[in-house]
């Protein structure tokens, strides 16, 4: 059945109605301004960085001692150019927003600043690799179902999310705007794990299973910490100023000290909440106050009933469970 050509005559009027919504005070258009960072380019940067953080595991195969220097050199050269352009765009956008102007022209050389930041990030790649190696080892050591560290790098969503977080966090430390959040939200979409790039996380960090984990911006997490799926490290109610606007820049999320294990669906909230070192937080607990070191926090054993068609009876057996 052929389409009705007469209906297409409505499209110019529809176009005018849509364009009429693009007003100066419309918060969801970006017209007449400088280019924003490219979402596609940021993803490509992440993929290139993972190629040199985990050589041989990602897109480029067949690497060996004879060609690795060429591959890394070529990738680093490309990353320099991509990062310089995208960081410069982010800096220019930040300047426009903070100073409330629409002019793309500025006395600041954003490309030069972007290049300096790009070089500094690339300088940090060797240390990033050392840190990520501890995360991979933590996953292998902490999961009896894991057969090799290769399996961790290839298969574990926790490592995927942590890798992107660690890259993005270095950009936060360099005071690069906008781009770190783009990176972590892409990883969030890929893995179901939501780590804010502003969080501070120590070595040997492991997220087991991972789906539904949330780690807020001002979290401070020590070394050798293990989280299971569904864990929320979040904030209590947000403080507002006299005008009702949110007060930003304060510590809103908990501190997790070294060697803490937090089991599935636990919720830990508040900037003053500290989970002391070597503690264990059981599944499904809700914590808004600090916990002393070497403490185990669990819900009381629930009373279960099993219905077999002859009525229900309490389930009396008790077991210890390990996910």
Secondary structure, 3 states (H helix, E strand, C coil): CCCCHHHHHHHHHHHHHHHHCCCCCCCCCCCCCCCCCCHHHHHHHHHHHHHHHCCCCCCCCCCCCCCHHHHHHHHHHHHHHHHHHHHHHHHHHHHHHHHCCCCCCCCCCHHHHHHHHHHHHHHCHHHHHHHHHHHHHHHHHHCCCCCCHHHHHHHCHHHHHHHHHHHHHHHHHCCCCCHHHHHHHHHHHHHCCEECCCCEECCCCEECCCCCCEECCCCEECCCCEECCCCEEEECCCCECCCCCECCCCCCECEECCCCEECCCCEEECCCCEECCCCEECCCCEECCCECCCCEECCCCCCEEEECCCCEEEECCCCCCCC
